[in-house]
Amino acid sequence: MNSRLLAFALASGLTLAAAAPAVAQTDPAAVAKGYKAPRNAFGQPDVSGVWSNATITRLERDPKYGERLQLTPDEAVVIEGASDSRNARLRAKTDTSIKDPDKLPECQSGAQGAACGYNAFWTDPGTRLVRIGGVARTSILTSPANGRLPAPGGGAAGRARAQLGGNFDGPERRALGERCIVGFGGTSGPPMLPVLYNNHYQIQQTRDAVVIVVEMVHDARIVRLADPKHPPANMRLWMGDSVGHWEGDTLVVETTNLRREEGLRGATENMRTIERFTRVSPQQILYQFEVIDPQAFSAPVKGEEALNFTKDKIYEYACHEGNYAMTGILAGARQAEKDGKPVEGNRGQVREEGGT
């Protein structure tokens, strides 16, 4: 489908501390041969423009690949072909003879029937694998070596966070995306992860700051270049506090001071990220990230994505226009309680977070 049709529909209706650890340096093989990033009026590498991280490559690697990060060309063709075939099937006209909603075919999210929420018309997850240096990847995660989170669920800290974001006691207990505070599924970051739709980012540069506008829920993250000092630890911000500096052609960003509701899959409020943005060709920025949170993960988590240039525009995401979802969710939970029915994910129960 036309990804801008989706965005239009949603819009209309609905300098770093020296001691900070760094993500591995950019692999020279990722940089296009002979390429040198252009400079802007401030002499900085120019990373401005609209970029997309939409991809069918998942955050975590399928265990069948073991510690193999790269796919062969033949493997990539098979995977992308299967994705194209599935997309064509999902876009097919719904069989109107099916009267039972639970028997409807699956939707883009993988759910089926009435649980779909969005069908393929409303989604735009991408159609191609992440390619770094022209080579397709098995996962976004590059470390640990198996491409899997070292402590899925984050232990006790992760369980507490899942309970906070997964029950039906009140609006503050619902996911941040449902509350239209930040983007769904980690798209706002850091780290910035691809989701089912609205995977566009607009990067704007000044001498003293870089602004990353996220299409999903229309977030804007400001990276300060001239003020490297983070605020006190008790000052917690949506998307955290980001400070950055240039290392050659690479923008290096450290983010701290996240709120406890944020963070990568069970991470704590003490999570810290290091991001690296390197323009490796006219059409691509290599985006690398490292997540440091010893309370949640037994080892640092690292990953790489491709931010691909697009001529598409960023549309306003009018998240709450005509949105009755929150009222319906909470009202339904109250009615279920009156009827003596258990409410999934309510007090004393934990809902596991889904995959990206």
LORORO-290544 format. One record per residue (C-alpha): residue number from 1; x, y, z; chain. Coordinates in steps of 0.2 Angstrom, whole numbers, plus 5000, padded with zeros to 4 digits. Layout:
BEGIN
[NUM, [X, Y, Z], 'A'] ...
***
This chain:
BEGIN
[1, [5000, 5000, 5000], 'A'] [2, [5005, 5018, 4999], 'A'] [3, [5013, 5022, 5016], 'A'] [4, [5008, 5040, 5014], 'A'] [5, [4989, 5035, 5013], 'A'] [6, [4991, 5028, 5030], 'A'] [7, [4999, 5044, 5037], 'A'] [8, [4986, 5055, 5029], 'A'] [9, [4972, 5045, 5036], 'A'] [10, [4980, 5045, 5054], 'A'] [11, [4983, 5064, 5053], 'A'] [12, [4966, 5068, 5046], 'A'] [13, [4954, 5057, 5057], 'A'] [14, [4960, 5049, 5070], 'A'] [15, [5145, 5083, 5121], 'A'] [16, [5147, 5067, 5130], 'A'] [17, [5155, 5063, 5146], 'A'] [18, [5173, 5056, 5143], 'A'] [19, [5170, 5040, 5154], 'A'] [20, [5154, 5035, 5144], 'A'] [21, [5156, 5018, 5135], 'A'] [22, [5154, 5019, 5116], 'A'] [23, [5146, 5008, 5103], 'A'] [24, [5158, 4999, 5092], 'A'] [25, [5165, 5011, 5079], 'A'] [26, [5158, 5011, 5061], 'A'] [27, [5163, 4997, 5051], 'A'] [28, [5172, 5004, 5035], 'A'] [29, [5163, 4991, 5025], 'A'] [30, [5146, 5000, 5029], 'A'] [31, [5152, 5016, 5021], 'A'] [32, [5149, 5017, 5002], 'A'] [33, [5165, 5017, 4992], 'A'] [34, [5173, 5034, 4991], 'A'] [35, [5159, 5042, 5000], 'A'] [36, [5161, 5057, 5011], 'A'] [37, [5146, 5065, 5021], 'A'] [38, [5142, 5082, 5015], 'A'] [39, [5144, 5097, 5027], 'A'] [40, [5130, 5109, 5032], 'A'] [41, [5132, 5128, 5035], 'A'] [42, [5139, 5124, 5052], 'A'] [43, [5153, 5113, 5046], 'A'] [44, [5144, 5097, 5053], 'A'] [45, [5141, 5081, 5044], 'A'] [46, [5124, 5083, 5036], 'A'] [47, [5111, 5070, 5043], 'A'] [48, [5096, 5081, 5040], 'A'] [49, [5081, 5075, 5030], 'A'] [50, [5067, 5062, 5032], 'A'] [51, [5073, 5045, 5035], 'A'] [52, [5064, 5028, 5038], 'A'] [53, [5069, 5013, 5048], 'A'] [54, [5054, 5002, 5042], 'A'] [55, [5060, 4984, 5040], 'A'] [56, [5055, 4966, 5041], 'A'] [57, [5071, 4962, 5051], 'A'] [58, [5066, 4959, 5069], 'A'] [59, [5074, 4965, 5085], 'A'] [60, [5079, 4948, 5091], 'A'] [61, [5086, 4935, 5080], 'A'] [62, [5078, 4918, 5076], 'A'] [63, [5087, 4905, 5086], 'A'] [64, [5090, 4895, 5071], 'A'] [65, [5103, 4907, 5065], 'A'] [66, [5113, 4905, 5081], 'A'] [67, [5127, 4918, 5081], 'A'] [68, [5126, 4922, 5062], 'A'] [69, [5123, 4940, 5059], 'A'] [70, [5122, 4940, 5040], 'A'] [71, [5111, 4932, 5028], 'A'] [72, [5116, 4925, 5011], 'A'] [73, [5108, 4933, 4996], 'A'] [74, [5098, 4918, 4992], 'A'] [75, [5091, 4918, 5010], 'A'] [76, [5087, 4936, 5009], 'A'] [77, [5077, 4933, 4993], 'A'] [78, [5067, 4919, 5001], 'A'] [79, [5063, 4929, 5016], 'A'] [80, [5058, 4945, 5007], 'A'] [81, [5048, 4935, 4994], 'A'] [82, [5038, 4927, 5008], 'A'] [83, [5035, 4944, 5015], 'A'] [84, [5029, 4950, 4999], 'A'] [85, [5017, 4936, 4996], 'A'] [86, [5010, 4938, 5014], 'A'] [87, [5007, 4956, 5011], 'A'] [88, [4998, 4952, 4995], 'A'] [89, [4987, 4940, 5004], 'A'] [90, [4983, 4952, 5018], 'A'] [91, [4978, 4966, 5006], 'A'] [92, [4966, 4954, 4997], 'A'] [93, [4947, 4958, 4999], 'A'] [94, [4939, 4951, 5014], 'A'] [95, [4928, 4936, 5011], 'A'] [96, [4911, 4944, 5016], 'A'] [97, [4903, 4927, 5018], 'A'] [98, [4913, 4925, 5034], 'A'] [99, [4901, 4930, 5048], 'A'] [100, [4911, 4924, 5063], 'A'] [101, [4924, 4938, 5067], 'A'] [102, [4935, 4925, 5075], 'A'] [103, [4937, 4916, 5059], 'A'] [104, [4943, 4931, 5049], 'A'] [105, [4960, 4929, 5042], 'A'] [106, [4975, 4936, 5051], 'A'] [107, [4980, 4954, 5050], 'A'] [108, [4997, 4963, 5048], 'A'] [109, [5001, 4961, 5067], 'A'] [110, [4999, 4942, 5066], 'A'] [111, [4983, 4943, 5076], 'A'] [112, [4967, 4935, 5069], 'A'] [113, [4949, 4939, 5069], 'A'] [114, [4942, 4952, 5080], 'A'] [115, [4959, 4954, 5089], 'A'] [116, [4967, 4962, 5073], 'A'] [117, [4963, 4980, 5077], 'A'] [118, [4972, 4986, 5061], 'A'] [119, [4971, 4977, 5045], 'A'] [120, [4984, 4978, 5031], 'A'] [121, [4977, 4994, 5024], 'A'] [122, [4982, 5004, 5040], 'A'] [123, [4999, 4997, 5042], 'A'] [124, [5016, 5000, 5034], 'A'] [125, [5029, 4989, 5042], 'A'] [126, [5041, 4989, 5028], 'A'] [127, [5045, 4976, 5015], 'A'] [128, [5064, 4973, 5015], 'A'] [129, [5077, 4967, 5027], 'A'] [130, [5090, 4978, 5036], 'A'] [131, [5105, 4980, 5025], 'A'] [132, [5122, 4986, 5031], 'A'] [133, [5135, 4988, 5018], 'A'] [134, [5123, 4980, 5006], 'A'] [135, [5122, 4964, 5016], 'A'] [136, [5106, 4958, 5024], 'A'] [137, [5105, 4955, 5043], 'A'] [138, [5097, 4941, 5053], 'A'] [139, [5092, 4953, 5067], 'A'] [140, [5094, 4971, 5073], 'A'] [141, [5103, 4966, 5089], 'A'] [142, [5122, 4963, 5086], 'A'] [143, [5126, 4959, 5104], 'A'] [144, [5125, 4947, 5113], 'A'] [145, [5132, 4936, 5099], 'A'] [146, [5116, 4926, 5098], 'A'] [147, [5106, 4942, 5094], 'A'] [148, [5094, 4939, 5109], 'A'] [149, [5091, 4950, 5124], 'A'] [150, [5102, 4943, 5138], 'A'] [151, [5088, 4943, 5151], 'A'] [152, [5071, 4943, 5142], 'A'] [153, [5058, 4951, 5154], 'A'] [154, [5071, 4960, 5164], 'A'] [155, [5070, 4950, 5180], 'A'] [156, [5061, 4957, 5195], 'A'] [157, [5063, 4975, 5188], 'A'] [158, [5056, 4970, 5172], 'A'] [159, [5041, 4961, 5180], 'A'] [160, [5037, 4977, 5190], 'A'] [161, [5037, 4987, 5174], 'A'] [162, [5026, 4975, 5164], 'A'] [163, [5014, 4976, 5178], 'A'] [164, [5014, 4995, 5178], 'A'] [165, [5011, 4996, 5160], 'A'] [166, [4999, 4981, 5158], 'A'] [167, [4984, 4982, 5169], 'A'] [168, [4967, 4991, 5169], 'A'] [169, [4966, 5000, 5185], 'A'] [170, [4967, 5017, 5177], 'A'] [171, [4974, 5027, 5163], 'A'] [172, [4991, 5029, 5171], 'A'] [173, [4993, 5010, 5171], 'A'] [174, [4991, 5009, 5152], 'A'] [175, [5004, 5009, 5139], 'A'] [176, [5012, 5025, 5134], 'A'] [177, [5007, 5023, 5116], 'A'] [178, [4989, 5021, 5121], 'A'] [179, [4989, 5037, 5131], 'A'] [180, [4997, 5046, 5116], 'A'] [181, [5012, 5051, 5126], 'A'] [182, [5026, 5043, 5116], 'A'] [183, [5026, 5032, 5101], 'A'] [184, [5021, 5014, 5101], 'A'] [185, [5033, 4999, 5103], 'A'] [186, [5049, 5009, 5106], 'A'] [187, [5048, 5019, 5090], 'A'] [188, [5052, 5036, 5099], 'A'] [189, [5067, 5028, 5107], 'A'] [190, [5080, 5028, 5113], 'A'] [191, [5084, 5016, 5105], 'A'] [192, [5072, 5020, 5090], 'A'] [193, [5064, 5004, 5084], 'A'] [194, [5053, 5000, 5069], 'A'] [195, [5035, 4996, 5072], 'A'] [196, [5019, 4992, 5061], 'A'] [197, [5018, 5009, 5054], 'A'] [198, [5024, 5028, 5054], 'A'] [199, [5042, 5023, 5054], 'A'] [200, [5048, 5040, 5048], 'A'] [201, [5060, 5052, 5057], 'A'] [202, [5064, 5070, 5052], 'A'] [203, [5081, 5076, 5058], 'A'] [204, [5084, 5094, 5059], 'A'] [205, [5101, 5102, 5064], 'A'] [206, [5107, 5118, 5071], 'A'] [207, [5124, 5123, 5078], 'A'] [208, [5120, 5119, 5096], 'A'] [209, [5106, 5105, 5094], 'A'] [210, [5099, 5091, 5083], 'A'] [211, [5081, 5088, 5084], 'A'] [212, [5073, 5071, 5079], 'A'] [213, [5055, 5072, 5075], 'A'] [214, [5046, 5055, 5076], 'A'] [215, [5031, 5053, 5065], 'A'] [216, [5022, 5041, 5077], 'A'] [217, [5013, 5052, 5090], 'A'] [218, [5023, 5066, 5084], 'A'] [219, [5037, 5066, 5097], 'A'] [220, [5052, 5078, 5095], 'A'] [221, [5068, 5073, 5104], 'A'] [222, [5081, 5087, 5106], 'A'] [223, [5099, 5082, 5107], 'A'] [224, [5109, 5096, 5115], 'A'] [225, [5127, 5098, 5108], 'A'] [226, [5133, 5114, 5117], 'A'] [227, [5127, 5108, 5135], 'A'] [228, [5134, 5091, 5139], 'A'] [229, [5128, 5091, 5157], 'A'] [230, [5113, 5080, 5162], 'A'] [231, [5100, 5086, 5174], 'A'] [232, [5099, 5079, 5192], 'A'] [233, [5093, 5060, 5192], 'A'] [234, [5076, 5065, 5200], 'A'] [235, [5072, 5074, 5184], 'A'] [236, [5064, 5061, 5173], 'A'] [237, [5059, 5065, 5155], 'A'] [238, [5049, 5056, 5141], 'A'] [239, [5062, 5049, 5129], 'A'] [240, [5075, 5054, 5143], 'A'] [241, [5088, 5068, 5142], 'A'] [242, [5100, 5068, 5127], 'A'] [243, [5117, 5076, 5124], 'A'] [244, [5128, 5073, 5110], 'A'] [245, [5144, 5078, 5101], 'A'] [246, [5153, 5074, 5084], 'A'] [247, [5166, 5061, 5082], 'A'] [248, [5172, 5064, 5064], 'A'] [249, [5157, 5060, 5053], 'A'] [250, [5147, 5052, 5067], 'A'] [251, [5135, 5060, 5079], 'A'] [252, [5136, 5052, 5096], 'A'] [253, [5122, 5054, 5108], 'A'] [254, [5120, 5049, 5127], 'A'] [255, [5103, 5048, 5134], 'A'] [256, [5099, 5046, 5153], 'A'] [257, [5085, 5052, 5165], 'A'] [258, [5072, 5041, 5157], 'A'] [259, [5055, 5039, 5166], 'A'] [260, [5052, 5021, 5173], 'A'] [261, [5038, 5018, 5161], 'A'] [262, [5050, 5020, 5146], 'A'] [263, [5065, 5009, 5141], 'A'] [264, [5069, 4994, 5131], 'A'] [265, [5058, 4979, 5136], 'A'] [266, [5059, 4978, 5155], 'A'] [267, [5073, 4990, 5157], 'A'] [268, [5073, 5001, 5173], 'A'] [269, [5073, 5020, 5174], 'A'] [270, [5092, 5019, 5176], 'A'] [271, [5094, 5013, 5158], 'A'] [272, [5107, 5023, 5148], 'A'] [273, [5109, 5023, 5129], 'A'] [274, [5123, 5027, 5118], 'A'] [275, [5118, 5030, 5100], 'A'] [276, [5129, 5034, 5084], 'A'] [277, [5122, 5041, 5068], 'A'] [278, [5134, 5040, 5053], 'A'] [279, [5129, 5045, 5036], 'A'] [280, [5137, 5031, 5025], 'A'] [281, [5129, 5035, 5008], 'A'] [282, [5118, 5048, 5001], 'A'] [283, [5103, 5036, 5004], 'A'] [284, [5107, 5029, 5021], 'A'] [285, [5112, 5033, 5039], 'A'] [286, [5120, 5019, 5049], 'A'] [287, [5111, 5020, 5066], 'A'] [288, [5120, 5010, 5080], 'A'] [289, [5114, 5009, 5098], 'A'] [290, [5120, 5002, 5115], 'A'] [291, [5108, 5000, 5130], 'A'] [292, [5117, 4999, 5147], 'A'] [293, [5106, 4993, 5162], 'A'] [294, [5114, 4980, 5173], 'A'] [295, [5098, 4979, 5184], 'A'] [296, [5088, 4972, 5169], 'A'] [297, [5101, 4965, 5157], 'A'] [298, [5116, 4954, 5162], 'A'] [299, [5126, 4962, 5148], 'A'] [300, [5126, 4978, 5137], 'A'] [301, [5113, 4976, 5122], 'A'] [302, [5119, 4983, 5105], 'A'] [303, [5111, 4984, 5089], 'A'] [304, [5112, 4992, 5071], 'A'] [305, [5098, 4998, 5059], 'A'] [306, [5098, 5007, 5043], 'A'] [307, [5089, 5024, 5042], 'A'] [308, [5085, 5025, 5023], 'A'] [309, [5082, 5042, 5015], 'A'] [310, [5064, 5045, 5009], 'A'] [311, [5056, 5059, 4999], 'A'] [312, [5040, 5056, 5009], 'A'] [313, [5034, 5070, 5021], 'A'] [314, [5031, 5069, 5040], 'A'] [315, [5012, 5070, 5044], 'A'] [316, [5005, 5076, 5060], 'A'] [317, [4999, 5061, 5070], 'A'] [318, [4983, 5066, 5078], 'A'] [319, [4983, 5052, 5091], 'A'] [320, [4968, 5057, 5102], 'A'] [321, [4956, 5064, 5088], 'A'] [322, [4940, 5053, 5089], 'A'] [323, [4949, 5041, 5100], 'A'] [324, [4938, 5032, 5112], 'A'] [325, [4950, 5017, 5115], 'A'] [326, [4955, 5022, 5133], 'A'] [327, [4937, 5025, 5139], 'A'] [328, [4932, 5009, 5131], 'A'] [329, [4946, 4999, 5139], 'A'] [330, [4943, 5005, 5156], 'A'] [331, [4924, 5005, 5155], 'A'] [332, [4925, 4987, 5149], 'A'] [333, [4937, 4982, 5164], 'A'] [334, [4925, 4990, 5176], 'A'] [335, [4910, 4980, 5169], 'A'] [336, [4920, 4964, 5169], 'A'] [337, [4924, 4967, 5188], 'A'] [338, [4905, 4970, 5191], 'A'] [339, [4901, 4954, 5182], 'A'] [340, [4914, 4945, 5193], 'A'] [341, [4925, 4940, 5178], 'A'] [342, [4944, 4941, 5179], 'A'] [343, [4952, 4955, 5170], 'A'] [344, [4968, 4949, 5161], 'A'] [345, [4983, 4959, 5167], 'A'] [346, [4975, 4967, 5182], 'A'] [347, [4981, 4967, 5200], 'A'] [348, [4993, 4953, 5204], 'A'] [349, [4995, 4948, 5186], 'A'] [350, [5009, 4952, 5174], 'A'] [351, [5007, 4954, 5155], 'A'] [352, [5022, 4949, 5145], 'A'] [353, [5028, 4962, 5132], 'A'] [354, [5026, 4958, 5114], 'A'] [355, [5040, 4957, 5101], 'A'] [356, [5045, 4971, 5089], 'A'] 
***
